[in-house]
Amino acid sequence: MAQAWDALVLVGRIARTHGHRGAVIVKPETDFPEVRFAPGATVWIERAGVPAEVTIVDAHFHNGRPIVMFEGVDSMNDAELLRGAELRVPEGALQPLPDGAFYHFQLIGCEVTTIGGELLLYRRGCKRFVARRLRARAHHDAFPFHSS
C-alpha cells in the first residue's frame, strides 16, 4: 500500500555506506533505535520521488549508530544511491509513549505560553535545541501541556 510521504514520520537518515556489501550507517532520529532498526523491521524511503517500503535484513550497532542492510541493496554502489535519504514510518508504527510524553512532530504547531497568557513561542517546527532550552528552563518553570 502506497503511503503519502508527508504523512510519514522521520526516524533516521542514511549517513553513508559501510563496507562493500550494501550496508549503510544510519543517523537515528528516534528514541528507540534498537526496535526501529532491527532485522525484519520495515521503513519507508523515497526513491525517485516515490515512497517505497523496504525491509531491514541485517543490523548491528557501532558507536551508537545502526549499521543496516536493506533487502535488495546488495552492493556499495546500490547503497551509495541511498546516501542522505530519509527513513520514515507511518505514525501508527511508533512506539507508545507514557502519559504526558510527546514525539517532536506532535509539538509542531503548539504554542508555549505563560500562565498569564503571554506567548513565549509558537512551534512551526520542533528543533532539539529548543526542546533542550525548555527543559533547562523547566528546572525553574513548569510547562504543563493542555489543549485549548
C-alpha positions, -999 to +999 in steps of 0.1 A: +000+000+000+014+034-010+020+060+017+019+098+014+055+108+021+045+139+042+022+117+064+052+095+074+073+103+105+111+107+102+131+080+122+165+083+106+188+094+078+213+074+058+247+089+065+269+069+043+278+034+030+296+009+052+317-018+036+312-032+001+281-055+005+254-028+007+253-018+043+247+018+054+252+038+085+221+054+098+218+086+119+189+077+141+161+103+147+143+080+172+145+072+209+140+035+200+168+027+175+171-010+187+135-016+178+132+006+147+163-008+130+160-044+140+162-072+113+127-077+099+116-041+106+103-020+077+109+016+069+099+038+040+124+055+018+118+079-011+133+068-044+129+090-075+101+108-057+082+077-050+078+063-014+088+027-011+087+003+018+120-015+025+128-044+049+159-044+071+176-078+066+206-073+089+215-047+116+240-041+143+252-011+162+287+005+162+294+036+184+256+040+190+247+042+153+228+015+134+246-002+105+218-018+084+213-038+053+181-035+033+165-061+011+175-056-025+205-034-017+234-058-023+264-036-032+283-005-022+270+011-055+234+003-045+240+017-010+256+049-023+224+058-041+207+059-007+232+084+009+213+113+026+179+096+022+153+099+050+139+068+066+103+072+077+075+051+092+037+055+095+026+072+127+008+040+138+041+022+138+056+044+165+063+030+200+037+041+225+049+068+250+039+072+286+012+097+295+024+133+292+053+124+268+051+135+232+071+129+200+087+160+185+064+161+155+034+162+178+046+195+192+047+212+158+020+239+158+019+241+196+020+274+215+040+279+247+025+305+269+029+317+305+001+311+330-008+347+324-012+340+287+020+357+274+031+339+242+067+325+246+069+308+213+049+291+185+064+259+171+063+258+133+090+231+135+105+214+165+142+215+168+160+196+195+179+227+208+146+244+215+134+214+235+167+214+254+163+251+263+127+245+275+140+216+296+167+238+311+141+264+320+118+237+334+141+235+364+127+269+373+093+269+355+066+244+349+055+236+313+022+218+317+006+207+284-031+212+278-053+216+247-073+247+242 
